[in-house]
Amino acid sequence: MNQPYSQNLRGSILIVDDSLNNLMLLERILSRKGYKVGVASSGKLAIDSVALAQPDLILLDIMMPGMDGYEVCRHLKANDRTRGIPIIFLSALVEVSNKVKAFNAGGVDYITKPFEPVEVVARVENQLRLRELELQLTEKNKMYRREIAFREEAEIETRLLLETTKFQKEQIEELLLNILPKPIADRLQDGQSIIADSFSDVSVLFADLVGFTNFASQKTATETVKVLNQIFSEFDQLSLQHGLEKIKTIGDAYMVVGGLPEPQENHAEAIAQMALDMQAAVASFNAKNNHSFSLRIGINIGGVVAGVIGLTKFSYDLWGDTVNVAQRMESNGIPGQIQVTAAVYERLKDQFAFTMRGAIEIKGKGKMIVYLLLGQN
């Protein structure tokens, strides 16, 4: 039995089992979850099917007449075109030796029959997420290789190759933990498909590296990324140090928030100190590297909605008036200064020193009284 993939919108899965009941049950479970599903009732048919159209993942039974699951897996892993397809063994064999043999053959997971549909779906989704991350890293590696091809000096090319290899290794280890805040990642792993939360009191900081656009126009791509990575890596360390959550970077802009996804009583104080430390970090970087960057920072306090968007390259993001105003504080700010709203000033005026800048026009809000954060009292 060999059936083409049913037409859906998500990743493609090939189910290989000599039991018609198992094929029909698994096909029904995964099709309802939006996957493109194909089936094969023998190892030979499975190999022929993969040769015609490679699936994103294979569910593979072990005990089959003719060619068993171990042999099918080894055959696919020996082929450069099919080596990267993740294979989950699904078998009634429960002995540890069988599982070890399955993993040695190249399997990435092992589900014991009789299986629970929820477990099958969870493991499938987890492996497809891992596969997507691997493909993203492969694409980044290709981009680095294309860039290397334009380099004229052998020494620079060698260094870039080493950096690319190091970057890829680090990304494989860190992407799974860093793509989302841990509490959010845990909820996704638990099967929660829609994540959207309201927070009544958080601190939002936007920072823009003034002068970087002009710098980048005069430097190579490698030099540009290297400098930006040095500065933003320091910001990442500061966000961890102060218990804050980095949300994203957009070009040479950096966004961080305090008070979510886990509540934090001192988030306002932490975000203010983060802003001061970011300014100090840029000043230190300039002194060590003979640059003249300055940091324009905006901060606001209030309520937001936070959640996960996307199906594959998903991200955790924030929405609401608080976020918009924080961004306006930055974009209408002064290079080298930390501009904050009256709400921030009222919250922190006893712990930090401020000076009033006065009323400025803010898009969508009209005139707003704003302050400049100077330091701690």
N, C-alpha and C positions, 0 to 999 in steps of 0.2 A: 504493500500500500504506500503510495507516494502522492501527497496532495499539495498543490501550490499554496502559497501564503494567502490567507484570507485578507481582505482589503480593510485596513484600519490606518490609524495615523501615527502610532508610536513605534518603538523599535521592533525589529523582526526576530522571531524565535523559532527554532526548529526543534520539534519534539520527536525523539527516536525511541520507539518501544514496540515490541512485537505483540503487545496486548492491545486489542482494539478498544477495550473499555478504558484503559489508561489514556490512550491517544485522544479519545473523544472527551473524556473528563478534563484533561489538561488543556485541550484546545478550547473548550468552552470557558474554563476559568480565565485563561489569559486573553482570549478574544474580548471578553466582557470588560477587561481592564484596558482595552484599546490597543493591544499589541497585534502586529501582523504575525500570524501563526501558520507554520507549515508542519507537516507530519511525515514521518518515514517509518515503516514497519520493520526495517532490517538495517544492519550496518552498511551493507552494500548500497541500498537505496539512499541512505543518509549521505554517504560520500558523493554519490552522483548528484544529489540535490545541492550540496554545498558547492560543488564544482560549477553548477549552473548559476546559483545566486547565493552569495555568502550572507548568512544571518548575523545578527548582532550577538546572539547567544544560543547555545544548544543545551537542551535537557536530554540526557543520554542514559538509557537503561543499560545495565551490565549484562544480564543473562539473556542472550538472544541467540537463535540458531545461526550457524554459519560463522559470521564475524561478530564476536562479542564487543561490549562497550569499551573494554580496555584497548582492544586492537583498533577500534574506530578512532579513539582519542589519540593513540600513538601515531596513527596514520595522518591525522589532521595536524598534529603538532610537528610532524616532520616536514611539512610543506610550508614554505615561506608565505604563501598567499593565505593560508588558513591558520597559521600558528597563533595569531593574536585573538582568535575567536574564543571567548570564555566558555568553558564546558562545565555544567553542573551535573554530576552523576545522581541518578534517582533510582534506587534499588532496594529490594527487600533484604539484601545481604547486610547483616548488622555487625559482623565480626570486625574487630579493629584492623585485622590484616587486610580485609577487603578495602577498607577506607584508605589505608596507607597505600595500597596498590593503585587505587584510583588517583590519589594525589601525585604519586610518583609518575603516573602516566601523563599527567598534565592537567588534571581537573582542578577547578578553583573552589568547588564546594561539593557537599555530599548530603543528599536528603534521603532519609530512610522511609520506605513504604511500610505500612499505609501512611500516606502523607496528609498533612493538613493544608487545605487550599490557602489559608492565610500565610502559612510558613512559606509555601512555594512562591507566592506573589512577593512576599517581603525579600526573600533571597534573590529572586529574579531582579527586582528593582534595585537592590544593593549592587549586584554585579554589573547591571547596565550603567549605574552611576559611575562605578569604578572604570568601566570601559570608556565612558565619555571623557573622564579625566585623562585617561591614557591617550586618547585621540587628541585631546587639546594639547597635551605635552608634546606629542609627536609633531603637531602642526607648528608649535613654537620652535621646536628643534629645526624644522625645515626652514623657518624664517631666518634663524640664525645662520644656517648654512648658506642661504642665498646672500645674506649680507657678507659673509666671509669671502664669497666668490669675487666680490668687488675690491677686496683688499690687495694692495700691491706688495706689501712687505711680508716676507715669510714669518718673521718674528711675531707680527701682530696676528697673523692668521693662526699660528700655533696657540697663542694666548687665548684667542677667542674660542677655539675648539675646546680648550681646557675649561674655560668659563662656561661654555654651553653644556658640557658634560656635567660639570658641578651643579649648574642651575637645574638641569633635568633631574638629577639625583635628589636634590633638595626638594624640588617641587613634588616628586612622587611621594616623599615622606610627609610633607607638610600640607599639601592641598586638601587631603581628606579632613584634617583638623581645622584648617584655616578658611575654608570656603564659606563657612557660616559660623556664627556663635555656637558654642557647644550645646547650650540648652535648646536652640532651634534645630541643630543637627539631630539631637536625640529625639525630638518630636517627629521629625521626618522619618527617622529610622523606625519609630513606633507605628508608622503608617498614617500619620496625620497629613492629609494631602493639601489642606488649605490652612495657612498660618497667617493670622491677622490679629493683632493685639492693640488695645488702646492704653496709652500711658498718660496720666494727667500731669505729671511733673518730671520733666527731663531737661537736661542742658544740651544745647546743640552748638557746635563750633565748626565754622568754615575758615580755612586758611588758604591764602594764595601766595605763591612764591613770586614776588615782583622782580622783574628783570630776567626771569628764566627764559621767556620766549625769545628775547634778543640773543641770549647766550646760546640757545639751541640752534638758532639760525646760522651761527658761525662755527658750530662744532659738528663732528661726525655723530652718527646715530649711537655708536658705542659710547663715546664720551658723554653724550647727553644722558643716556640711560644710566650710566655709571654714577654720574653726579646726583641725578634725581633719586636713584636708589639709595645712595649714602644718606641723603637728607631724610627721605621718607622712612628709611629703616630706623633712624634715630627717633622719629616721631612715633613709630610703632612701639619701640621700647618704652617711650614715655607713656603711651596709652596703657600699656600693660602695668607699668609702675603705679599709675594713678587709678587703676581699676576701671578704665573707660573702654568703650567699644568703638574700634575703628569701623566706619561704615563703608567708605570707598575712597578712591582717588580718581580724579577726572583731570587728565593732563597733569598740570603742575598745581592742582588744587587738592586739598586734603580735608576730609570730613570725619569728625569724631563726635560721639554722643555719650553722655553720662546718665545713669538712671534706668537703663534697659540693656539687655532683655531681663536682667534681674534688678529689682529695686535697689537703690543706693541712697542712703540718707544724706551723705555729704557730696552728692554729685556736682552741685554748683561750685563748692570750694575746689573740688578736684579738677573741674574743667578750667577754672580760672588759673590754678597753678600750672595746669598743662599748657595753657596759652603762654604764660610767662616763661616756662621752661622751653617751649618751642622757639620763642624769640631768642633766648640765650643759646640754644643749639645752633641756630642759623648764624648768630654772631660768632660763635666759636668756629663753625665751619668756614666762614669767610676769612677769619684770621689765619687758620691753618692752611688754606688753599688759595689765598689771594683772590677771593671773589668779593662781589659787592651786592649779593642778594639781600632783599629785605622781605619781611613777612607781613602781610596785611591780614588781620584776623577779625572775625565778627562772631559774637556770642549772643544767644537768646535763650530764655527759659520759658517753658510752657508745656502744653499737651501735644502729643503726636499720635499718629497711627503708624505701626510698624508691622512689616510682614515680608513674606517670601514671594517673589515674582519669578516667572519663567518655569519651564519644564526641564530643560537640559542645563544651560549655563545660568542657573538660577542665582539670585542674589537677595540679600537682606537689605531692606531700604526703609526710609521714613517719609511720611507725607504729612502735610498740614501747614497752617499759617505760621506756627512756631519755626518750622524749617525754612519757609520762605523768607521770614523776617531775618533769621540768622544769616542767610545768604546775602540779604540786602545790607546787613551790618558790615559784612566783609566787602562786598563790591563797592559800597559807598564810603569805605573807610579810608584810612591814611596809611601809606606804606610805613612799616616799622611800628605801627600802633595796634592796640587791641580795642576795638570799638564794641560797646555793649549797649543793650536796651536799658530802659529805666527799671524793668523787672529784675535784671541782673544786679543793677546798682543797689536797689532796695534790699535784695537778698544778702549782698556781700559787703555793704558799706562799712560794717563794723570790723571786718577781718582784713579788708583790702583797701588800698588807697586809689581814689578815682579823681578825675577832673572832668567837669562838664564841658562838652564840646558845644552843646547848644542844640537848637532845632535844625534838622536837615530834612530835605524832601526825600521820602522813601516811596518808590513806585508801589501803587496800590494801597498805600497807607496814609499818604499825605505827610504833613510835618510831624516829626517825632523828635523828642528830646533824647539825645544820646550822650554817652559818657565814654571816657577813655580809661581803661584799667592801667594803673601805673606800677603796682606792686603790692606786697603785703604791708599791713600796718606794723 
